[in-house]
């Protein structure tokens, strides 16, 4: 995987480093705090989308899911804990 769009969470902290060690070359982060985030489009070069479910509202999660589906991009949902994210990464590897 080359690039990952992470939606949610104010700060990713060490998660960015761990994602890079897992093989992602580019990590784009949208914190989802502002209302305008719902209007943002998914970049074409993004390979997968990860939504931090404990840091986004339902409307944003729904809109991101719709946009991912329309662009045929895989979307995954996880809590902000590394164990939850790592479980998603294992799913990603199985489907790759």
MOPAC internal coordinates of N, CA, C and O (Angstrom, degrees):
PM7 1SCF
backbone

  N    0.0000 0     0.00 0     0.00 0    0    0    0
  C    1.4588 1     0.00 0     0.00 0    1    0    0
  C    1.5214 1   109.14 1     0.00 0    2    1    0
  O    1.2310 1   121.40 1   -44.09 1    3    2    1
  N    1.2808 1   114.93 1   135.91 1    3    2    1
  C    1.4625 1   119.00 1  -178.23 1    5    3    2
  C    1.5202 1   112.18 1   -95.88 1    6    5    3
  O    1.2310 1   119.91 1   133.65 1    7    6    5
  N    1.3239 1   117.78 1   -46.35 1    7    6    5
  C    1.4630 1   118.68 1  -175.06 1    9    7    6
  C    1.5300 1   111.26 1  -137.17 1   10    9    7
  O    1.2310 1   122.16 1   -31.37 1   11   10    9
  N    1.3356 1   113.48 1   148.63 1   11   10    9
  C    1.4601 1   121.35 1  -177.13 1   13   11   10
  C    1.5173 1   108.87 1  -134.70 1   14   13   11
  O    1.2310 1   120.47 1   -47.37 1   15   14   13
  N    1.3197 1   116.72 1   132.63 1   15   14   13
  C    1.4563 1   122.17 1   173.73 1   17   15   14
  C    1.5232 1   107.41 1   -99.08 1   18   17   15
  O    1.2310 1   120.68 1   -59.54 1   19   18   17
  N    1.3297 1   116.30 1   120.46 1   19   18   17
  C    1.4625 1   121.94 1   178.26 1   21   19   18
  C    1.5217 1   107.86 1  -106.54 1   22   21   19
  O    1.2310 1   120.46 1   -56.61 1   23   22   21
  N    1.3223 1   116.72 1   123.39 1   23   22   21
  C    1.4608 1   122.20 1  -179.45 1   25   23   22
  C    1.5206 1   108.19 1  -113.92 1   26   25   23
  O    1.2310 1   121.01 1   -54.39 1   27   26   25
  N    1.3361 1   115.67 1   125.61 1   27   26   25
  C    1.4566 1   121.02 1   178.67 1   29   27   26
  C    1.5136 1   111.86 1   108.89 1   30   29   27
  O    1.2310 1   120.88 1   -15.50 1   31   30   29
  N    1.3153 1   115.92 1   164.50 1   31   30   29
  C    1.4713 1   124.65 1  -179.10 1   33   31   30
  C    1.5295 1   109.98 1    73.77 1   34   33   31
  O    1.2310 1   121.04 1   -47.34 1   35   34   33
  N    1.3133 1   115.61 1   132.66 1   35   34   33
  C    1.4619 1   120.14 1   179.73 1   37   35   34
  C    1.5205 1   111.67 1   -68.05 1   38   37   35
  O    1.2310 1   120.74 1   134.74 1   39   38   37
  N    1.3156 1   116.18 1   -45.26 1   39   38   37
  C    1.4623 1   121.87 1  -178.97 1   41   39   38
  C    1.5190 1   108.35 1  -132.72 1   42   41   39
  O    1.2310 1   120.83 1   -41.77 1   43   42   41
  N    1.3071 1   116.02 1   138.23 1   43   42   41
  C    1.4588 1   119.56 1   179.11 1   45   43   42
  C    1.5209 1   112.47 1   -88.87 1   46   45   43
  O    1.2310 1   120.30 1   157.10 1   47   46   45
  N    1.3237 1   117.03 1   -22.90 1   47   46   45
  C    1.4615 1   120.21 1   178.73 1   49   47   46
  C    1.5142 1   112.11 1    59.97 1   50   49   47
  O    1.2310 1   120.69 1    50.23 1   51   50   49
  N    1.3235 1   116.28 1  -129.77 1   51   50   49
  C    1.4643 1   121.51 1  -177.16 1   53   51   50
  C    1.5234 1   112.58 1   -77.52 1   54   53   51
  O    1.2310 1   120.11 1   172.64 1   55   54   53
  N    1.3033 1   117.40 1    -7.36 1   55   54   53
  C    1.4647 1   120.50 1   179.20 1   57   55   54
  C    1.5239 1   110.16 1   -60.60 1   58   57   55
  O    1.2310 1   120.21 1   142.37 1   59   58   57
  N    1.3268 1   117.19 1   -37.63 1   59   58   57
  C    1.4651 1   121.04 1   178.47 1   61   59   58
  C    1.5238 1   110.52 1   -58.70 1   62   61   59
  O    1.2310 1   120.34 1   133.15 1   63   62   61
  N    1.3247 1   116.95 1   -46.85 1   63   62   61
  C    1.4687 1   121.16 1   179.41 1   65   63   62
  C    1.5259 1   111.20 1   -61.05 1   66   65   63
  O    1.2310 1   120.68 1   136.96 1   67   66   65
  N    1.3141 1   116.30 1   -43.04 1   67   66   65
  C    1.4617 1   120.18 1  -179.03 1   69   67   66
  C    1.5272 1   111.32 1   -67.28 1   70   69   67
  O    1.2310 1   120.45 1   143.06 1   71   70   69
  N    1.3328 1   116.75 1   -36.94 1   71   70   69
  C    1.4611 1   119.90 1   176.79 1   73   71   70
  C    1.5231 1   110.79 1   -65.64 1   74   73   71
  O    1.2310 1   120.33 1   140.07 1   75   74   73
  N    1.3334 1   116.98 1   -39.93 1   75   74   73
  C    1.4653 1   120.45 1   177.42 1   77   75   74
  C    1.5269 1   110.74 1   -63.42 1   78   77   75
  O    1.2310 1   120.12 1   139.25 1   79   78   77
  N    1.3236 1   117.37 1   -40.75 1   79   78   77
  C    1.4712 1   120.76 1   177.58 1   81   79   78
  C    1.5247 1   111.11 1   -67.02 1   82   81   79
  O    1.2310 1   120.46 1   156.88 1   83   82   81
  N    1.3294 1   116.73 1   -23.12 1   83   82   81
  C    1.4631 1   121.06 1   178.42 1   85   83   82
  C    1.5200 1   112.23 1   -82.68 1   86   85   83
  O    1.2310 1   120.27 1   176.53 1   87   86   85
  N    1.3363 1   117.09 1    -3.47 1   87   86   85
  C    1.4596 1   119.74 1   174.12 1   89   87   86
  C    1.5135 1   116.74 1   115.95 1   90   89   87
  O    1.2310 1   119.36 1  -179.29 1   91   90   89
  N    1.3112 1   118.82 1     0.71 1   91   90   89
  C    1.4607 1   120.50 1   178.81 1   93   91   90
  C    1.5209 1   109.70 1   -86.09 1   94   93   91
  O    1.2310 1   120.92 1   -53.95 1   95   94   93
  N    1.3294 1   115.84 1   126.05 1   95   94   93
  C    1.4646 1   120.03 1   179.70 1   97   95   94
  C    1.5211 1   111.65 1   -85.30 1   98   97   95
  O    1.2310 1   120.50 1   148.28 1   99   98   97
  N    1.3222 1   116.65 1   -31.72 1   99   98   97
  C    1.4666 1   120.58 1  -178.85 1  101   99   98
  C    1.5242 1   109.17 1  -130.71 1  102  101   99
  O    1.2310 1   120.89 1   -49.61 1  103  102  101
  N    1.3242 1   115.89 1   130.39 1  103  102  101
  C    1.4607 1   121.82 1   177.71 1  105  103  102
  C    1.5205 1   107.79 1  -123.91 1  106  105  103
  O    1.2310 1   120.86 1   -63.24 1  107  106  105
  N    1.3200 1   115.97 1   116.76 1  107  106  105
  C    1.4610 1   122.04 1   178.83 1  109  107  106
  C    1.5247 1   106.71 1  -102.86 1  110  109  107
  O    1.2310 1   120.71 1   -51.01 1  111  110  109
  N    1.3283 1   116.25 1   128.99 1  111  110  109
  C    1.4599 1   120.25 1  -176.26 1  113  111  110
  C    1.5232 1   110.86 1  -117.95 1  114  113  111
  O    1.2310 1   120.38 1   -53.88 1  115  114  113
  N    1.3176 1   116.89 1   126.12 1  115  114  113
  C    1.4626 1   123.75 1   171.45 1  117  115  114
  C    1.5214 1   106.43 1  -117.72 1  118  117  115
  O    1.2310 1   120.55 1   -61.40 1  119  118  117
  N    1.3286 1   116.56 1   118.60 1  119  118  117
  C    1.4656 1   118.20 1  -175.15 1  121  119  118
  C    1.5234 1   113.27 1   -72.61 1  122  121  119
  O    1.2310 1   119.47 1   157.08 1  123  122  121
  N    1.3153 1   118.62 1   -22.92 1  123  122  121
  C    1.4553 1   121.11 1   175.92 1  125  123  122
  C    1.5103 1   115.04 1    78.26 1  126  125  123
  O    1.2310 1   119.97 1  -169.98 1  127  126  125
  N    1.3161 1   117.67 1    10.02 1  127  126  125
  C    1.4704 1   121.13 1  -177.83 1  129  127  126
  C    1.5242 1   112.90 1   -74.50 1  130  129  127
  O    1.2310 1   120.42 1   142.27 1  131  130  129
  N    1.3126 1   116.80 1   -37.73 1  131  130  129
  C    1.4605 1   119.97 1  -174.68 1  133  131  130
  C    1.5251 1   110.88 1   -86.26 1  134  133  131
  O    1.2310 1   121.16 1   -31.63 1  135  134  133
  N    1.3074 1   115.38 1   148.37 1  135  134  133
  C    1.4637 1   121.67 1  -178.94 1  137  135  134
  C    1.5264 1   110.75 1   -61.10 1  138  137  135
  O    1.2310 1   120.06 1   146.42 1  139  138  137
  N    1.3215 1   117.49 1   -33.58 1  139  138  137
  C    1.4643 1   121.65 1  -178.10 1  141  139  138
  C    1.5243 1   113.28 1   -66.47 1  142  141  139
  O    1.2310 1   119.69 1   164.77 1  143  142  141
  N    1.3080 1   118.20 1   -15.23 1  143  142  141
  C    1.4681 1   120.86 1  -179.90 1  145  143  142
  C    1.5296 1   111.00 1   -60.47 1  146  145  143
  O    1.2310 1   120.23 1   151.61 1  147  146  145
  N    1.3179 1   117.17 1   -28.39 1  147  146  145
  C    1.4641 1   121.12 1   179.34 1  149  147  146
  C    1.5245 1   110.31 1   -63.10 1  150  149  147
  O    1.2310 1   120.43 1   148.52 1  151  150  149
  N    1.3213 1   116.78 1   -31.48 1  151  150  149
  C    1.4617 1   121.73 1  -177.34 1  153  151  150
  C    1.5259 1   113.32 1   -82.91 1  154  153  151
  O    1.2310 1   119.95 1   164.19 1  155  154  153
  N    1.3241 1   117.70 1   -15.81 1  155  154  153
  C    1.4650 1   120.70 1  -177.67 1  157  155  154
  C    1.5199 1   110.46 1   -66.14 1  158  157  155
  O    1.2310 1   121.49 1   -35.81 1  159  158  157
  N    1.3143 1   114.76 1   144.19 1  159  158  157
  C    1.4535 1   119.77 1   179.83 1  161  159  158
  C    1.5252 1   110.16 1   -95.64 1  162  161  159
  O    1.2310 1   120.65 1   -19.53 1  163  162  161
  N    1.2947 1   116.37 1   160.47 1  163  162  161
  C    1.4595 1   121.81 1   178.06 1  165  163  162
  C    1.5254 1   107.84 1   -84.06 1  166  165  163
  O    1.2310 1   119.88 1   -54.04 1  167  166  165
  N    1.3306 1   117.83 1   125.96 1  167  166  165
  C    1.4707 1   119.91 1   178.66 1  169  167  166
  C    1.5344 1   111.12 1   -59.58 1  170  169  167
  O    1.2310 1   120.62 1   -36.47 1  171  170  169
  N    1.3202 1   116.42 1   143.53 1  171  170  169
  C    1.4640 1   121.78 1  -177.08 1  173  171  170
  C    1.5263 1   112.80 1   -62.64 1  174  173  171
  O    1.2310 1   120.36 1   145.39 1  175  174  173
  N    1.3301 1   116.93 1   -34.61 1  175  174  173
  C    1.4662 1   119.86 1  -173.87 1  177  175  174
  C    1.5315 1   114.02 1   -80.99 1  178  177  175
  O    1.2310 1   119.75 1   178.14 1  179  178  177
  N    1.3139 1   118.09 1    -1.86 1  179  178  177
  C    1.4644 1   121.73 1   179.75 1  181  179  178
  C    1.5298 1   109.03 1   -72.45 1  182  181  179
  O    1.2310 1   121.01 1   -47.53 1  183  182  181
  N    1.3413 1   115.67 1   132.47 1  183  182  181
  C    1.4639 1   120.33 1  -179.11 1  185  183  182
  C    1.5247 1   113.00 1   -88.96 1  186  185  183
  O    1.2310 1   120.24 1   148.95 1  187  186  185
  N    1.3360 1   117.15 1   -31.05 1  187  186  185
  C    1.4638 1   121.29 1  -178.89 1  189  187  186
  C    1.5251 1   109.33 1  -153.52 1  190  189  187
  O    1.2310 1   121.15 1   -18.07 1  191  190  189
  N    1.3304 1   115.41 1   161.93 1  191  190  189
  C    1.4640 1   121.68 1  -178.74 1  193  191  190
  C    1.5203 1   108.16 1  -126.12 1  194  193  191
  O    1.2310 1   121.36 1   -45.01 1  195  194  193
  N    1.3284 1   114.99 1   134.99 1  195  194  193
  C    1.4607 1   121.97 1   177.28 1  197  195  194
  C    1.5198 1   108.10 1  -122.16 1  198  197  195
  O    1.2310 1   120.40 1   -59.21 1  199  198  197
  N    1.3285 1   116.85 1   120.79 1  199  198  197
  C    1.4600 1   121.98 1   179.86 1  201  199  198
  C    1.5251 1   108.44 1  -106.11 1  202  201  199
  O    1.2310 1   121.12 1   -55.52 1  203  202  201
  N    1.3316 1   115.46 1   124.48 1  203  202  201
  C    1.4656 1   121.28 1   176.34 1  205  203  202
  C    1.5273 1   107.19 1   -82.20 1  206  205  203
  O    1.2310 1   120.05 1   -79.53 1  207  206  205
  N    1.3053 1   117.50 1   100.47 1  207  206  205
  C    1.4621 1   121.50 1  -169.37 1  209  207  206
  C    1.5182 1   114.16 1   -67.34 1  210  209  207
  O    1.2310 1   119.98 1   156.77 1  211  210  209
  N    1.3180 1   117.65 1   -23.23 1  211  210  209
  C    1.4603 1   118.04 1  -179.59 1  213  211  210
  C    1.5246 1   112.40 1   -86.80 1  214  213  211
  O    1.2310 1   119.89 1  -174.55 1  215  214  213
  N    1.3318 1   117.81 1     5.45 1  215  214  213
  C    1.4625 1   120.82 1  -178.94 1  217  215  214
  C    1.5221 1   113.96 1  -131.56 1  218  217  215
  O    1.2310 1   119.23 1  -163.64 1  219  218  217
  N    1.3203 1   119.08 1    16.36 1  219  218  217
  C    1.4633 1   121.21 1   177.00 1  221  219  218
  C    1.5252 1   109.20 1  -132.76 1  222  221  219
  O    1.2310 1   121.32 1   -23.57 1  223  222  221
  N    1.3265 1   115.08 1   156.43 1  223  222  221
  C    1.4597 1   118.34 1   176.64 1  225  223  222
  C    1.5360 1   109.59 1   -85.74 1  226  225  223
  O    1.2310 1   120.81 1   -14.41 1  227  226  225
  N    1.3049 1   116.06 1   165.59 1  227  226  225
  C    1.4605 1   120.76 1  -175.82 1  229  227  226
  C    1.5208 1   112.51 1   -61.81 1  230  229  227
  O    1.2310 1   120.35 1   141.07 1  231  230  229
  N    1.3224 1   116.94 1   -38.93 1  231  230  229
  C    1.4536 1   120.14 1  -178.11 1  233  231  230
  C    1.5255 1   111.07 1   -63.73 1  234  233  231
  O    1.2310 1   120.04 1   135.16 1  235  234  233
  N    1.3278 1   117.53 1   -44.84 1  235  234  233
  C    1.4619 1   120.63 1   179.54 1  237  235  234
  C    1.5279 1   110.46 1   -63.47 1  238  237  235
  O    1.2310 1   120.04 1   135.63 1  239  238  237
  N    1.3179 1   117.53 1   -44.37 1  239  238  237
  C    1.4656 1   120.75 1   179.14 1  241  239  238
  C    1.5270 1   110.77 1   -60.03 1  242  241  239
  O    1.2310 1   120.63 1   138.61 1  243  242  241
  N    1.3182 1   116.40 1   -41.39 1  243  242  241
  C    1.4627 1   121.23 1   179.69 1  245  243  242
  C    1.5255 1   110.96 1   -64.65 1  246  245  243
  O    1.2310 1   120.24 1   134.31 1  247  246  245
  N    1.3258 1   117.15 1   -45.69 1  247  246  245
  C    1.4666 1   121.23 1  -178.79 1  249  247  246
  C    1.5291 1   111.60 1   -65.38 1  250  249  247
  O    1.2310 1   120.45 1   137.82 1  251  250  249
  N    1.3289 1   116.75 1   -42.18 1  251  250  249
  C    1.4657 1   119.95 1   178.60 1  253  251  250
  C    1.5269 1   109.69 1   -63.11 1  254  253  251
  O    1.2310 1   120.59 1   139.23 1  255  254  253
  N    1.3220 1   116.48 1   -40.77 1  255  254  253
  C    1.4643 1   120.80 1   178.77 1  257  255  254
  C    1.5283 1   111.06 1   -62.23 1  258  257  255
  O    1.2310 1   120.32 1   136.70 1  259  258  257
  N    1.3322 1   117.00 1   -43.30 1  259  258  257
  C    1.4668 1   121.36 1   178.53 1  261  259  258
  C    1.5252 1   111.14 1   -63.03 1  262  261  259
  O    1.2310 1   120.60 1   135.29 1  263  262  261
  N    1.3347 1   116.47 1   -44.71 1  263  262  261
  C    1.4668 1   120.35 1  -179.47 1  265  263  262
  C    1.5204 1   111.28 1   -65.89 1  266  265  263
  O    1.2310 1   120.24 1   140.91 1  267  266  265
  N    1.3224 1   117.15 1   -39.09 1  267  266  265
  C    1.4642 1   120.71 1   178.45 1  269  267  266
  C    1.5274 1   110.36 1   -63.91 1  270  269  267
  O    1.2310 1   120.84 1   138.44 1  271  270  269
  N    1.3170 1   115.99 1   -41.56 1  271  270  269
  C    1.4603 1   120.20 1   179.68 1  273  271  270
  C    1.5236 1   110.97 1   -65.11 1  274  273  271
  O    1.2310 1   120.26 1   138.77 1  275  274  273
  N    1.3331 1   117.11 1   -41.23 1  275  274  273
  C    1.4646 1   120.18 1  -179.17 1  277  275  274
  C    1.5302 1   112.06 1   -67.47 1  278  277  275
  O    1.2310 1   120.29 1   153.29 1  279  278  277
  N    1.3289 1   117.04 1   -26.71 1  279  278  277
  C    1.4721 1   120.88 1   178.92 1  281  279  278
  C    1.5233 1   111.82 1   -98.88 1  282  281  279
  O    1.2310 1   120.51 1  -175.59 1  283  282  281
  N    1.3273 1   116.64 1     4.41 1  283  282  281
  C    1.4587 1   122.57 1   179.59 1  285  283  282
  C    1.5269 1   112.11 1    57.20 1  286  285  283
  O    1.2310 1   121.03 1  -136.10 1  287  286  285
  N    1.3304 1   115.64 1    43.90 1  287  286  285
  C    1.4666 1   122.54 1   178.11 1  289  287  286
  C    1.5251 1   108.46 1  -105.21 1  290  289  287
  O    1.2310 1   119.71 1   -42.98 1  291  290  289
  N    1.3264 1   118.16 1   137.02 1  291  290  289
  C    1.4683 1   119.19 1   176.73 1  293  291  290
  C    1.5253 1   110.73 1   -69.51 1  294  293  291
  O    1.2310 1   120.74 1   -42.57 1  295  294  293
  N    1.3210 1   116.18 1   137.43 1  295  294  293
  C    1.4603 1   121.16 1  -179.83 1  297  295  294
  C    1.5265 1   108.34 1  -125.73 1  298  297  295
  O    1.2310 1   121.46 1   -41.94 1  299  298  297
  N    1.3212 1   114.81 1   138.06 1  299  298  297
  C    1.4554 1   121.83 1  -178.66 1  301  299  298
  C    1.5155 1   108.98 1  -129.70 1  302  301  299
  O    1.2310 1   120.83 1   -29.31 1  303  302  301
  N    1.3187 1   116.02 1   150.69 1  303  302  301
  C    1.4564 1   122.02 1  -179.27 1  305  303  302
  C    1.5223 1   108.66 1  -122.26 1  306  305  303
  O    1.2310 1   120.98 1   -45.30 1  307  306  305
  N    1.3336 1   115.72 1   134.70 1  307  306  305
  C    1.4650 1   120.56 1  -179.66 1  309  307  306
  C    1.5167 1   109.64 1  -151.45 1  310  309  307
  O    1.2310 1   121.31 1   -20.75 1  311  310  309
  N    1.3220 1   115.11 1   159.25 1  311  310  309
  C    1.4639 1   119.66 1   170.31 1  313  311  310
  C    1.5194 1   107.48 1   -78.25 1  314  313  311
  O    1.2310 1   120.28 1    -6.74 1  315  314  313
  N    1.3294 1   117.07 1   173.26 1  315  314  313
  C    1.4546 1   120.34 1  -176.18 1  317  315  314
  C    1.5302 1   112.49 1   -80.27 1  318  317  315
  O    1.2310 1   119.11 1  -177.16 1  319  318  317
  N    1.2900 1   119.30 1     2.84 1  319  318  317
  C    1.4644 1   121.60 1   178.32 1  321  319  318
  C    1.5281 1   109.51 1   -80.53 1  322  321  319
  O    1.2310 1   120.89 1   -34.09 1  323  322  321
  N    1.3294 1   115.91 1   145.91 1  323  322  321
  C    1.4625 1   119.11 1  -178.20 1  325  323  322
  C    1.5275 1   111.16 1   -64.20 1  326  325  323
  O    1.2310 1   119.25 1   146.03 1  327  326  325
  N    1.3218 1   119.04 1   -33.97 1  327  326  325
  C    1.4666 1   120.49 1   179.65 1  329  327  326
  C    1.5269 1   110.98 1   -62.43 1  330  329  327
  O    1.2310 1   120.31 1   140.74 1  331  330  329
  N    1.3141 1   117.02 1   -39.26 1  331  330  329
  C    1.4627 1   121.44 1   177.79 1  333  331  330
  C    1.5311 1   110.87 1   -68.86 1  334  333  331
  O    1.2310 1   120.63 1   137.38 1  335  334  333
  N    1.3227 1   116.39 1   -42.62 1  335  334  333
  C    1.4698 1   120.88 1   179.13 1  337  335  334
  C    1.5245 1   109.99 1   -65.84 1  338  337  335
  O    1.2310 1   120.31 1   138.49 1  339  338  337
  N    1.3238 1   117.02 1   -41.51 1  339  338  337
  C    1.4594 1   121.20 1  -179.31 1  341  339  338
  C    1.5277 1   110.93 1   -63.02 1  342  341  339
  O    1.2310 1   120.02 1   142.87 1  343  342  341
  N    1.3246 1   117.57 1   -37.13 1  343  342  341
  C    1.4663 1   121.13 1   176.54 1  345  343  342
  C    1.5261 1   110.49 1   -61.87 1  346  345  343
  O    1.2310 1   120.58 1   141.46 1  347  346  345
  N    1.3253 1   116.50 1   -38.54 1  347  346  345
  C    1.4656 1   121.10 1   177.41 1  349  347  346
  C    1.5242 1   110.10 1   -66.80 1  350  349  347
  O    1.2310 1   120.38 1   138.49 1  351  350  349
  N    1.3252 1   116.88 1   -41.51 1  351  350  349
  C    1.4648 1   120.66 1   179.13 1  353  351  350
  C    1.5260 1   111.26 1   -61.91 1  354  353  351
  O    1.2310 1   120.44 1   143.95 1  355  354  353
  N    1.3198 1   116.76 1   -36.05 1  355  354  353
  C    1.4610 1   120.12 1   176.93 1  357  355  354
  C    1.5252 1   110.74 1   -65.34 1  358  357  355
  O    1.2310 1   120.25 1   142.29 1  359  358  357
  N    1.3317 1   117.13 1   -37.71 1  359  358  357
  C    1.4688 1   120.88 1   174.70 1  361  359  358
  C    1.5231 1   110.25 1   -63.38 1  362  361  359
  O    1.2310 1   120.81 1   138.08 1  363  362  361
  N    1.3280 1   116.06 1   -41.92 1  363  362  361
  C    1.4606 1   121.46 1   179.24 1  365  363  362
  C    1.5221 1   110.55 1   -58.72 1  366  365  363
  O    1.2310 1   120.22 1   135.40 1  367  366  365
  N    1.3181 1   117.19 1   -44.60 1  367  366  365
  C    1.4613 1   121.51 1  -178.91 1  369  367  366
  C    1.5266 1   111.20 1   -64.63 1  370  369  367
  O    1.2310 1   120.29 1   144.10 1  371  370  369
  N    1.3276 1   117.06 1   -35.90 1  371  370  369
  C    1.4635 1   120.56 1   179.31 1  373  371  370
  C    1.5229 1   111.37 1   -66.86 1  374  373  371
  O    1.2310 1   120.47 1   144.21 1  375  374  373
  N    1.3400 1   116.71 1   -35.79 1  375  374  373
  C    1.4629 1   120.81 1  -177.49 1  377  375  374
  C    1.5225 1   113.14 1   -87.60 1  378  377  375
  O    1.2310 1   120.05 1   172.04 1  379  378  377
  N    1.3144 1   117.51 1    -7.96 1  379  378  377
  C    1.4748 1   120.49 1  -176.92 1  381  379  378
  C    1.5028 1   111.80 1   -77.35 1  382  381  379
  O    1.2310 1   120.10 1   180.00 1  383  382  381

